[in-house]
Amino acid sequence: MSSVSPHAKKERLSFVINSDLSEKINEISNQTKLSVSEIARQALQIYIEQKEKEKIVKELEVGYKSNYGYYLKSNEDWKYADNE
């Protein structure tokens, strides 16, 4: 699920990139018939989604580590439940 709405108010961004990157983007633009702006929007969307996933994974890791003792005890408590 996208965290950035495609229907939200649009704003203009301006930034500088090196000539190698510019050439590659222009090649992709010509090959795909997408505007450079659309390529940039898609790339930024992918980057944002990746960073949000990384944040969630990190939060889950912290949660699992902080509850490790509980999980071990719970596992031990239920160890013989299926053997009856």
All heavy atoms as an XYZ file, in Angstrom:
690
protein
N       0.826     -1.170      0.000
C       0.000      0.000      0.000
C       0.877      1.242      0.000
O       1.775      1.377      0.804
C      -0.895     -0.005      1.234
C      -1.804      1.169      1.321
S      -3.065      0.713      2.502
C      -3.459      2.201      3.230
N       0.607      2.133     -0.905
C       1.403      3.333     -1.062
C       1.162      4.298      0.091
O       0.031      4.525      0.495
C       1.055      3.998     -2.386
O       1.742      5.209     -2.514
N       2.235      4.885      0.585
C       2.100      5.839      1.672
C       1.950      7.258      1.148
O       1.707      8.172      1.908
C       3.325      5.759      2.579
O       4.472      6.126      1.839
N       2.095      7.431     -0.162
C       1.988      8.746     -0.764
C       0.844      8.714     -1.765
O       0.847      7.926     -2.694
C       3.302      9.150     -1.464
C       3.178     10.514     -2.090
C       4.470      9.113     -0.488
N      -0.133      9.563     -1.558
C      -1.307      9.590     -2.421
C      -0.980     10.239     -3.762
O      -0.430     11.344     -3.796
C      -2.430     10.357     -1.742
O      -3.489     10.578     -2.650
N      -1.321      9.575     -4.872
C      -1.078     10.172     -6.178
C      -2.004     11.354     -6.462
O      -1.781     12.123     -7.381
C      -1.343      9.021     -7.149
C      -2.249      8.103     -6.426
C      -1.914      8.258     -4.961
N      -3.057     11.507     -5.654
C      -4.024     12.575     -5.869
C      -3.802     13.765     -4.942
O      -4.604     14.694     -4.930
C      -5.449     12.037     -5.688
C      -5.726     10.857     -6.578
N      -5.770     10.952     -7.945
C      -5.930      9.568     -6.289
C      -6.011      9.764     -8.456
N      -6.108      8.889     -7.475
N      -2.741     13.736     -4.182
C      -2.451     14.826     -3.259
C      -2.017     16.070     -4.045
O      -1.645     15.989     -5.215
C      -1.344     14.407     -2.297
N      -2.063     17.197     -3.380
C      -1.612     18.457     -3.980
C      -0.177     18.282     -4.472
O       0.656     17.691     -3.792
C      -1.684     19.564     -2.933
C      -1.178     20.887     -3.414
C      -1.183     21.905     -2.294
C      -0.287     23.048     -2.684
N       0.164     23.814     -1.553
N       0.092     18.783     -5.658
C       1.418     18.616     -6.254
C       2.298     19.818     -5.956
O       1.817     20.943     -5.881
C       1.304     18.407     -7.755
C       0.580     17.116     -8.067
C       0.538     16.829     -9.525
C      -0.238     15.515     -9.670
N      -0.083     14.870    -10.888
N       3.564     19.547     -5.771
C       4.551     20.592     -5.534
C       5.734     20.369     -6.452
O       6.062     19.237     -6.799
C       5.019     20.571     -4.078
C       3.926     20.917     -3.099
C       4.431     21.028     -1.670
O       5.632     21.309     -1.494
O       3.624     20.846     -0.762
N       6.374     21.440     -6.825
C       7.546     21.360     -7.692
C       8.798     21.237     -6.837
O       8.974     21.957     -5.859
C       7.638     22.606     -8.560
C       8.796     22.602     -9.537
C       8.763     23.806    -10.439
N       7.528     23.876    -11.216
C       7.335     23.255    -12.380
N       8.286     22.500    -12.885
N       6.188     23.388    -13.024
N       9.660     20.298     -7.204
C      10.955     20.134     -6.557
C      12.044     20.474     -7.563
O      11.881     20.257     -8.767
C      11.159     18.694     -6.083
C      10.215     18.163     -5.025
C      10.546     16.708     -4.707
C      10.300     19.000     -3.761
N      13.129     20.939     -7.058
C      14.262     21.242     -7.922
C      15.516     20.740     -7.229
O      15.740     21.027     -6.050
C      14.363     22.753     -8.144
O      15.489     23.058     -8.928
N      16.322     19.947     -7.943
C      17.560     19.462     -7.365
C      18.572     19.211     -8.470
O      18.227     19.136     -9.647
C      17.343     18.199     -6.514
C      16.568     17.109     -7.208
C      17.212     16.123     -7.929
C      15.183     17.073     -7.110
C      16.495     15.121     -8.556
C      14.460     16.071     -7.722
C      15.113     15.095     -8.457
N      19.810     19.101     -8.090
C      20.916     18.941     -9.038
C      21.396     17.501     -8.987
O      21.517     16.907     -7.910
C      22.069     19.904     -8.671
C      23.240     19.720     -9.609
C      21.580     21.339     -8.682
N      21.641     16.911    -10.163
C      22.215     15.574    -10.262
C      23.422     15.631    -11.178
O      23.567     16.568    -11.979
C      21.183     14.542    -10.791
C      20.671     14.939    -12.169
C      20.040     14.383     -9.813
C      19.772     13.908    -12.820
N      24.283     14.618    -11.093
C      25.465     14.629    -11.951
C      25.097     14.231    -13.383
O      24.023     13.689    -13.641
C      26.593     13.761    -11.374
C      26.259     12.288    -11.356
O      25.654     11.763    -12.288
N      26.638     11.611    -10.283
N      25.972     14.509    -14.318
C      25.676     14.312    -15.735
C      25.484     12.834    -16.084
O      24.671     12.512    -16.952
C      26.760     14.930    -16.617
O      28.018     14.350    -16.334
N      26.205     11.933    -15.415
C      26.036     10.501    -15.686
C      24.614     10.048    -15.350
O      23.979      9.336    -16.131
C      27.034      9.659    -14.885
C      28.463      9.830    -15.363
O      28.651     10.259    -16.525
O      29.377      9.531    -14.583
N      24.136     10.457    -14.202
C      22.786     10.100    -13.798
C      21.761     10.728    -14.739
O      20.786     10.088    -15.139
C      22.534     10.522    -12.351
C      21.187     10.153    -11.740
C      20.925      8.649    -11.844
C      21.119     10.620    -10.296
N      21.996     11.961    -15.121
C      21.092     12.647    -16.046
C      21.005     11.912    -17.381
O      19.912     11.725    -17.927
C      21.566     14.080    -16.265
O      20.737     14.737    -17.191
N      22.139     11.477    -17.888
C      22.153     10.738    -19.154
C      21.367      9.435    -19.037
O      20.588      9.086    -19.929
C      23.590     10.434    -19.580
C      24.343     11.640    -20.096
C      25.803     11.334    -20.412
O      26.140     10.142    -20.623
O      26.604     12.283    -20.448
N      21.556      8.722    -17.935
C      20.849      7.458    -17.736
C      19.344      7.674    -17.623
O      18.553      6.917    -18.187
C      21.391      6.736    -16.496
C      22.787      6.202    -16.700
C      23.333      5.562    -15.452
C      24.767      5.108    -15.684
N      25.343      4.513    -14.505
N      18.949      8.710    -16.905
C      17.518      9.001    -16.770
C      16.918      9.366    -18.123
O      15.831      8.912    -18.476
C      17.281     10.131    -15.745
C      17.634      9.654    -14.342
C      15.833     10.607    -15.779
C      17.655     10.747    -13.305
N      17.636     10.163    -18.890
C      17.144     10.546    -20.213
C      17.041      9.341    -21.141
O      16.097      9.242    -21.939
C      18.010     11.645    -20.821
C      17.746     12.994    -20.179
O      16.608     13.369    -19.942
N      18.806     13.715    -19.885
N      17.986      8.407    -21.047
C      17.911      7.178    -21.850
C      16.663      6.372    -21.476
O      15.930      5.903    -22.354
C      19.160      6.308    -21.626
C      20.404      6.811    -22.307
C      21.620      5.960    -21.982
O      21.456      4.771    -21.597
O      22.739      6.483    -22.089
N      16.437      6.229    -20.190
C      15.259      5.496    -19.721
C      13.987      6.206    -20.166
O      13.028      5.577    -20.604
C      15.301      5.310    -18.191
C      16.442      4.364    -17.806
C      13.965      4.784    -17.664
C      16.735      4.304    -16.329
N      13.993      7.515    -20.077
C      12.839      8.297    -20.508
C      12.534      8.049    -21.981
O      11.377      7.840    -22.363
C      13.099      9.784    -20.265
O      12.039     10.571    -20.757
N      13.554      8.046    -22.817
C      13.361      7.797    -24.246
C      12.882      6.372    -24.514
O      12.025      6.152    -25.367
C      14.650      8.068    -25.013
C      15.006      9.541    -25.059
O      14.129     10.400    -25.021
N      16.290      9.842    -25.130
N      13.433      5.413    -23.783
C      13.071      4.007    -23.985
C      11.648      3.710    -23.524
O      10.928      2.944    -24.150
C      14.037      3.088    -23.230
C      15.427      3.077    -23.788
C      16.420      2.370    -22.848
O      16.058      1.924    -21.768
N      17.666      2.296    -23.279
N      11.250      4.296    -22.412
C       9.960      3.965    -21.812
C       8.851      4.942    -22.186
O       7.689      4.695    -21.876
C      10.074      3.946    -20.274
O      10.447      5.270    -19.838
C      11.077      2.912    -19.804
N       9.237      6.057    -22.790
C       8.274      7.124    -23.134
C       7.644      7.741    -21.889
O       6.543      8.285    -21.936
C       7.180      6.632    -24.096
C       7.705      5.991    -25.351
C       8.500      6.958    -26.174
C       8.930      6.318    -27.490
N      10.225      6.721    -27.931
N       8.347      7.630    -20.770
C       7.918      8.291    -19.534
C       8.702      9.594    -19.401
O       9.868      9.663    -19.775
C       8.195      7.422    -18.306
C       7.400      6.135    -18.168
C       7.932      5.317    -16.996
C       5.928      6.431    -17.981
N       8.070     10.598    -18.830
C       8.791     11.849    -18.597
C       9.833     11.648    -17.492
O       9.715     10.741    -16.663
C       7.817     12.956    -18.190
O       7.270     12.686    -16.916
N      10.819     12.513    -17.490
C      11.832     12.467    -16.438
C      11.159     12.695    -15.081
O      11.503     12.057    -14.084
C      12.944     13.508    -16.707
C      13.873     13.639    -15.517
C      13.709     13.150    -17.972
N      10.169     13.562    -15.054
C       9.433     13.812    -13.803
C       8.737     12.552    -13.311
O       8.749     12.252    -12.109
C       8.401     14.920    -14.002
O       9.046     16.154    -14.217
N       8.119     11.797    -14.224
C       7.435     10.563    -13.825
C       8.437      9.535    -13.314
O       8.184      8.837    -12.331
C       6.623      9.991    -14.983
C       5.848      8.742    -14.624
C       4.863      8.924    -13.481
O       4.366     10.044    -13.250
O       4.578      7.917    -12.797
N       9.577      9.425    -13.961
C      10.623      8.504    -13.502
C      11.074      8.897    -12.099
O      11.221      8.043    -11.215
C      11.804      8.472    -14.488
C      11.352      7.854    -15.814
C      13.002      7.726    -13.900
C      12.335      8.035    -16.953
N      11.267     10.188    -11.880
C      11.688     10.670    -10.559
C      10.611     10.384     -9.515
O      10.921      9.945     -8.401
C      11.996     12.163    -10.624
N       9.333     10.621     -9.861
C       8.242     10.333     -8.920
C       8.228      8.860     -8.533
O       8.109      8.509     -7.361
C       6.891     10.709     -9.541
C       6.496     12.146     -9.361
C       5.045     12.386     -9.772
N       4.861     12.274    -11.216
C       5.071     13.249    -12.084
N       5.506     14.423    -11.663
N       4.863     13.069    -13.378
N       8.344      8.000     -9.533
C       8.323      6.560     -9.253
C       9.521      6.145     -8.402
O       9.375      5.356     -7.462
C       8.289      5.775    -10.561
C       6.980      5.881    -11.295
C       6.975      5.121    -12.612
O       7.846      4.295    -12.878
N       5.974      5.385    -13.440
N      10.688      6.684     -8.727
C      11.894      6.338     -7.960
C      11.776      6.806     -6.511
O      12.133      6.071     -5.581
C      13.127      6.943     -8.629
N      11.267      8.011     -6.321
C      11.097      8.522     -4.963
C      10.061      7.714     -4.193
O      10.241      7.435     -3.003
C      10.705     10.006     -4.994
C      11.824     10.961     -5.410
C      11.259     12.346     -5.691
C      12.904     11.015     -4.344
N       8.993      7.312     -4.851
C       7.966      6.497     -4.206
C       8.558      5.163     -3.746
O       8.330      4.723     -2.619
C       6.793      6.248     -5.154
C       5.679      5.439     -4.539
C       5.012      6.133     -3.362
O       4.728      7.320     -3.408
N       4.777      5.392     -2.301
N       9.320      4.531     -4.618
C       9.960      3.253     -4.265
C      10.910      3.443     -3.089
O      10.940      2.637     -2.153
C      10.682      2.664     -5.489
C       9.650      2.208     -6.525
C      11.615      1.519     -5.089
C      10.235      1.889     -7.889
N      11.688      4.519     -3.106
C      12.638      4.794     -2.032
C      11.902      4.992     -0.701
O      12.296      4.432      0.335
C      13.460      6.030     -2.375
C      14.488      6.371     -1.337
C      15.715      5.704     -1.298
C      14.251      7.352     -0.381
C      16.664      6.007     -0.330
C      15.183      7.665      0.579
C      16.390      6.984      0.606
O      17.325      7.283      1.561
N      10.826      5.771     -0.718
C      10.053      6.022      0.505
C       9.469      4.718      1.038
O       9.540      4.444      2.249
C       8.949      7.056      0.235
C       9.577      8.432      0.019
C       7.927      7.094      1.368
C       8.626      9.462     -0.564
N       8.904      3.894      0.174
C       8.329      2.620      0.607
C       9.403      1.717      1.210
O       9.169      1.051      2.220
C       7.647      1.933     -0.564
C       6.361      2.623     -0.986
C       5.765      2.096     -2.286
O       6.341      1.160     -2.888
O       4.733      2.631     -2.711
N      10.587      1.704      0.606
C      11.695      0.897      1.130
C      12.094      1.375      2.522
O      12.275      0.568      3.435
C      12.889      0.989      0.181
C      14.123      0.282      0.684
C      15.351      0.546     -0.200
O      15.227      1.032     -1.313
N      16.507      0.235      0.314
N      12.211      2.677      2.708
C      12.594      3.220      4.012
C      11.533      2.928      5.072
O      11.858      2.630      6.222
C      12.855      4.728      3.925
C      14.113      5.062      3.168
C      15.305      4.436      3.859
C      16.583      4.613      3.117
N      17.703      3.888      3.718
N      10.247      3.005      4.694
C       9.187      2.695      5.640
C       9.210      1.224      6.043
O       9.004      0.891      7.205
C       7.827      3.080      5.053
C       7.635      4.585      4.983
C       6.373      5.027      4.267
O       5.749      4.208      3.557
O       6.007      6.211      4.411
N       9.481      0.337      5.085
C       9.594     -1.092      5.401
C      10.778     -1.342      6.326
O      10.671     -2.125      7.278
C       9.753     -1.909      4.121
C       8.480     -2.050      3.345
C       8.706     -2.836      2.060
C       7.454     -2.852      1.205
N       7.669     -3.543     -0.075
N      11.903     -0.693      6.050
C      13.084     -0.846      6.910
C      12.767     -0.401      8.339
O      13.195     -1.037      9.300
C      14.260     -0.048      6.360
C      14.858     -0.625      5.095
C      15.910      0.272      4.461
O      16.247      1.344      5.046
O      16.390     -0.084      3.371
N      12.009      0.679      8.475
C      11.641      1.179      9.804
C      10.777      0.160     10.539
O      10.985     -0.108     11.726
C      10.893      2.502      9.665
C      10.464      3.094     10.981
C       9.675      4.368     10.774
C       9.147      4.868     12.107
N       8.144      5.902     11.966
N       9.812     -0.425      9.843
C       8.937     -1.421     10.458
C       9.731     -2.651     10.876
O       9.557     -3.171     11.981
C       7.787     -1.802      9.497
C       6.838     -0.621      9.355
C       7.048     -3.043      9.988
C       5.820     -0.783      8.239
N      10.626     -3.115     10.018
C      11.457     -4.281     10.343
C      12.295     -3.995     11.586
O      12.406     -4.833     12.480
C      12.348     -4.673      9.139
C      13.430     -5.648      9.543
C      11.491     -5.247      8.018
N      12.865     -2.807     11.657
C      13.680     -2.433     12.814
C      12.838     -2.406     14.084
O      13.252     -2.909     15.131
C      14.321     -1.058     12.572
C      15.238     -0.594     13.657
C      16.491     -1.391     13.674
C      17.468     -0.763     14.653
N      18.614     -1.599     14.891
N      11.631     -1.847     13.997
C      10.747     -1.799     15.163
C      10.341     -3.203     15.608
O      10.286     -3.488     16.800
C       9.511     -0.963     14.852
C       9.806      0.516     14.731
C       8.639      1.334     14.201
O       7.624      0.740     13.774
O       8.749      2.569     14.216
N      10.064     -4.076     14.652
C       9.727     -5.459     14.992
C      10.912     -6.163     15.648
O      10.743     -6.900     16.626
C       9.288     -6.228     13.746
C       7.918     -5.863     13.193
C       7.698     -6.534     11.838
C       6.823     -6.254     14.165
N      12.096     -5.931     15.115
C      13.306     -6.544     15.677
C      13.499     -6.112     17.126
O      13.759     -6.939     18.004
C      14.521     -6.154     14.840
C      15.811     -6.757     15.316
C      17.006     -6.334     14.478
O      16.819     -5.929     13.314
O      18.130     -6.399     14.994
N      13.342     -4.832     17.383
C      13.478     -4.313     18.750
C      12.424     -4.953     19.655
O      12.719     -5.366     20.775
C      13.368     -2.770     18.760
C      13.217     -2.238     20.176
C      14.578     -2.143     18.090
N      11.189     -5.061     19.153
C      10.118     -5.670     19.950
C      10.379     -7.127     20.260
O      10.185     -7.572     21.397
N      10.812     -7.871     19.239
C      11.094     -9.291     19.468
C      12.249     -9.473     20.447
O      12.193    -10.330     21.330
C      11.417    -10.002     18.160
C      10.211    -10.249     17.289
C      10.224     -9.933     15.939
C       9.057    -10.811     17.810
C       9.107    -10.157     15.135
C       7.936    -11.035     17.021
C       7.973    -10.708     15.677
O       6.876    -10.931     14.893
N      13.275     -8.654     20.307
C      14.414     -8.772     21.218
C      14.023     -8.420     22.647
O      14.476     -9.062     23.587
C      15.569     -7.887     20.743
C      16.295     -8.457     19.544
C      17.444     -7.576     19.117
C      18.170     -8.180     17.932
N      19.276     -7.313     17.466
N      13.178     -7.418     22.803
C      12.796     -7.020     24.166
C      11.874     -8.049     24.815
O      11.778     -8.112     26.037
C      12.142     -5.645     24.159
O      10.911     -5.671     23.488
N      11.196     -8.861     24.016
C      10.282     -9.875     24.548
C      10.857    -11.292     24.471
O      10.132    -12.261     24.682
C       8.954     -9.823     23.786
C       8.172     -8.591     24.107
O       7.977     -8.261     25.268
N       7.730     -7.870     23.085
N      12.122    -11.410     24.195
C      12.758    -12.724     23.997
C      12.567    -13.639     25.207
O      12.213    -14.806     25.067
C      14.239    -12.544     23.685
C      14.962    -13.834     23.429
C      14.729    -14.556     22.273
C      15.886    -14.342     24.344
C      15.392    -15.742     22.024
C      16.555    -15.528     24.105
C      16.305    -16.223     22.945
O      16.956    -17.399     22.694
N      12.763    -13.108     26.390
C      12.605    -13.917     27.607
C      11.188    -14.453     27.750
O      10.986    -15.615     28.112
N      10.217    -13.619     27.448
C       8.822    -14.049     27.509
C       8.558    -15.185     26.524
O       7.897    -16.168     26.865
C       7.892    -12.867     27.212
C       6.460    -13.276     27.017
C       5.645    -13.575     28.107
C       5.927    -13.396     25.736
C       4.325    -13.969     27.931
C       4.614    -13.787     25.544
C       3.821    -14.077     26.638
O       2.522    -14.465     26.460
N       9.066    -15.051     25.297
C       8.865    -16.089     24.283
C       9.511    -17.410     24.701
O       8.942    -18.479     24.491
C       9.415    -15.656     22.924
C       8.705    -14.468     22.327
C       9.412    -13.440     21.746
C       7.325    -14.370     22.351
C       8.765    -12.346     21.194
C       6.661    -13.286     21.811
C       7.385    -12.280     21.223
O       6.744    -11.199     20.687
N      10.687    -17.343     25.309
C      11.354    -18.560     25.778
C      10.532    -19.249     26.863
O      10.341    -20.467     26.836
C      12.742    -18.233     26.318
C      13.835    -18.007     25.300
C      15.153    -17.657     26.009
C      14.032    -19.212     24.413
N      10.049    -18.467     27.826
C       9.249    -19.049     28.904
C       7.951    -19.618     28.352
O       7.541    -20.724     28.723
C       8.958    -18.010     29.981
C       8.160    -18.603     31.142
C       7.927    -17.610     32.231
C       7.100    -18.145     33.373
N       6.297    -19.297     33.192
N       7.304    -18.899     27.478
C       6.053    -19.364     26.885
C       6.275    -20.658     26.114
O       5.470    -21.586     26.192
C       5.487    -18.284     25.963
O       4.300    -18.715     25.369
N       7.357    -20.726     25.393
C       7.691    -21.932     24.634
C       7.890    -23.111     25.583
O       7.413    -24.221     25.326
C       8.942    -21.698     23.797
C       9.232    -22.840     22.849
O       8.310    -23.417     22.278
N      10.500    -23.152     22.673
N       8.565    -22.877     26.682
C       8.801    -23.931     27.676
C       7.479    -24.363     28.323
O       7.243    -25.547     28.520
C       9.781    -23.433     28.751
C      10.225    -24.492     29.729
C      10.998    -25.639     29.092
O      11.693    -25.426     28.089
O      10.878    -26.773     29.607
N       6.606    -23.399     28.620
C       5.310    -23.705     29.240
C       4.444    -24.596     28.346
O       3.679    -25.424     28.825
C       4.541    -22.417     29.555
C       5.179    -21.617     30.679
O       6.038    -22.170     31.404
O       4.814    -20.431     30.825
N       4.534    -24.427     27.042
C       3.700    -25.166     26.091
C       4.430    -26.346     25.453
O       3.883    -27.019     24.581
C       3.208    -24.223     24.992
C       2.180    -23.269     25.501
C       2.389    -22.027     26.003
C       0.778    -23.501     25.579
N       1.208    -21.453     26.394
C       0.194    -22.342     26.133
C      -0.045    -24.567     25.236
C      -1.169    -22.229     26.353
C      -1.412    -24.429     25.448
C      -1.957    -23.283     26.009
N       5.621    -26.620     25.907
C       6.473    -27.651     25.304
C       5.782    -29.015     25.213
O       5.904    -29.713     24.219
C       7.759    -27.761     26.128
C       8.780    -28.684     25.565
C      10.037    -28.592     26.436
C      11.155    -29.431     25.903
N      12.361    -29.309     26.705
N       5.043    -29.395     26.227
C       4.461    -30.724     26.274
C       2.948    -30.732     25.946
O       2.300    -31.760     26.072
C       4.687    -31.346     27.661
C       6.151    -31.427     27.991
C       6.730    -30.537     28.893
C       6.975    -32.372     27.366
C       8.092    -30.601     29.186
C       8.322    -32.437     27.653
C       8.877    -31.557     28.557
O      10.207    -31.620     28.844
N       2.414    -29.592     25.523
C       0.964    -29.490     25.290
C       0.482    -30.429     24.198
O      -0.592    -30.995     24.295
C       0.595    -28.054     24.933
N       1.234    -30.629     23.150
C       0.808    -31.483     22.033
C       1.130    -32.949     22.246
O       0.743    -33.790     21.442
C       1.453    -31.007     20.735
C       0.919    -29.667     20.284
O      -0.223    -29.337     20.665
O       1.639    -28.951     19.575
N       1.811    -33.273     23.324
C       2.231    -34.664     23.552
C       1.195    -35.470     24.325
O       1.400    -36.650     24.580
C       3.565    -34.694     24.312
C       4.681    -34.146     23.462
O       4.612    -34.168     22.250
N       5.723    -33.636     24.098
N       0.120    -34.876     24.719
C      -0.881    -35.601     25.526
C      -1.909    -36.266     24.663
O      -2.233    -36.003     23.594
C      -1.540    -34.642     26.502
C      -0.526    -34.162     27.532
C      -1.147    -33.206     28.518
O      -2.378    -33.087     28.611
O      -0.382    -32.583     29.241
